[in-house]
Amino acid sequence: MTAEPCDAIVLAGGSGSRMGGVDKPAIEVGGRSMLATALAAVEDAAVTVVVGPHRDDLAPSVRQVQESPRGAGPVAALAAGLELCGDAPIVAVLAADLPTLTAEAVDRLREAVDTSGADAAFAVDESGRVQFLLGVWRTATLATRLAELGGLTNQPMKSLVPDNVTTVTMSDISDCDTAADLIAARARAARSSLSIADARDIIRRGIESLPALELSPLEAIGGALAQPLIAADALPRVDVSAMDGYAVSGPGPWQLDTTVRYAGSTDEVVLDDGHAVRIATGAHLPTGATGVIRDEHTDLDGKILTHKADTPDRDDTRRRGEDWHPGASLAEAGTRVTPALASLARSAEVTELLVRGPVRAHVVVTGDEIRRDGPLRDGQTRDSLGPVLPHYLSWCGMQSAASTHLRDTAGGFDELLAPGSTDTDVIVIVGATGGGAADHLRLALERAGARIVVGRVRCRPGGSQVVAALPDDRIVIGLPGNPYAAVATILLTAPAVTAALIGAPRPAVVTGVVANCSEVSPAGSRGETPRILPVRRQTDGTLRAVNQVRTAHLGALVGAEALAVIGPAAPDGGAVELLPLPR
């Protein structure tokens, strides 16, 4: 949204009577609910009010209200929403049944109000209808018109419209009132190309997390905590020595006893007042000891131990619970289980973790021409990607549990996508995504009843990728067929899928400065489609992108530090997203 403050009212009480009385705003199109789409279009609003039944899954910052009486119509709902708005001079008004709505569309309406001097601006959809529930009003005008109406219940929106209005034609906007509208909207979403940011956002919203299960800390590596990690015991469990030195009792000097206290020793040692014993790092203190003095801070004359002059008066004991006590929270839910966290759990005597994941993947390479082993015959190509793809998946947080080669046949995917055909969480399919004569994946997903989460993404390569959810909740990631495009797609998309499945925060975007952006992705090159290119570190420390990439093999990745996502008109020396390559 533009810089001038704007509030937003989202009407989300539609019952979808022409669709069987469903909760229409909650219907998903393109991997997210229509209400989520509406909220994303006004995410920069100063105050956002949702009018309709209370929804527990909305952010706390979103204000919620129900018109009274419930079902009194859009004018009554607008009045209820306006009461909770702030003091912004303009207010966006939109219904939560516009699956293709974007922030850019709202910005165009705001600009129309600003430049025309009109009291309100409304969208004209692709059918030529004025959408009175997709508009931007001057707040004062809306308040005045509501007051002038008197009764609000079951008033038509046209009764509210002021005389001084303007319209903005939006050929890509339409509402969903019927089952046929919904089918058309979902088909359009499957064909449309999303920006990289939108694709990741939809993956986050559109993929359900895996069920939680109990695993040992080592088995849980790669997953994420489903509940906080709570210490089962103190660390240290008992008082132990932090240094090689002497355990002493009371003030010095001390009589040195002959016993030596080693780490792991189970012998019972009682230290009388005025006595000392040798003690090793990690050994627990004898009964009666009051402290530990390290070797370099002591003088020993025969059997008499004294504290060396001019050295710190320091107790080198690690006391029970010095690091944490039983019941301490050591990591929050959603934290990824790394080797370090697994080690931390073991240090805290936690033997089982409640986690989601780790994510298990089934790798499928398609193509009649592909041969993994043995001599090549005429027309065959070596499978140079399938055997190494598990390493790239591991880098993205997925464990490869199975591998399959699939022929290019119309029904080849049906058995693979059938319920219960694999016991993995994700099926990663190389090839068959583009829509060519041998590209059968999208049709097979439709036959399997899959829900398309991401249909296409605006990037080169990788634009033909697809992410879908099967009815049994397995996730399908469809990759382009050539090796370079497949790897670029995995690095771009798989981390977001992993995070969604294990319930971890979305991965942070890594950025870096690339010296030659304008050379490799000049302004105006294929619209607004970013290129994904290898970058190599130069002797002067700068990163430079490789412009010419042969995609049939991974030679361009040899010696590369990362893949860079470079948009058109990115300036030389500008910061761009980097997709680090596995080492």
Beta strands, then each sheet from edge to edge (+ up, - down):
strand 1: 6-11
strand 2: 28-29
strand 3: 32-33
strand 4: 48-51
strand 5: 63-65
strand 6: 90-95
strand 7: 120-124
strand 8: 130-138
strand 9: 165-169
strand 10: 193-194
strand 11: 213-215
strand 12: 224-225
strand 13: 229-230
strand 14: 240-241
strand 15: 245-248
strand 16: 254-261
strand 17: 275-279
strand 18: 291-294
strand 19: 298-301
strand 20: 304-307
strand 21: 317-318
strand 22: 329-331
strand 23: 353-356
strand 24: 359-366
strand 25: 370-371
strand 26: 381-382
strand 27: 398-406
strand 28: 426-430
strand 29: 451-454
strand 30: 456-457
strand 31: 466-469
strand 32: 475-479
strand 33: 510-514
strand 34: 531-537
strand 35: 543-545
strand 36: 562-566
strand 37: 574-580
sheet 1: 5+ 4+ 1+ 6+ 8- 7+ 9+
sheet 2: 2+ 3-
sheet 3: 10+ 30+
sheet 4: 11+ 23- 12+
sheet 5: 13+ 22-
sheet 6: 14+ 21-
sheet 7: 18+ 15- 17+ 16+ 20- 19+
sheet 8: 27+ 24+ 28+ 32+ 31- 29+
sheet 9: 25+ 26+
sheet 10: 33+ 37- 36+ 34- 35+
end
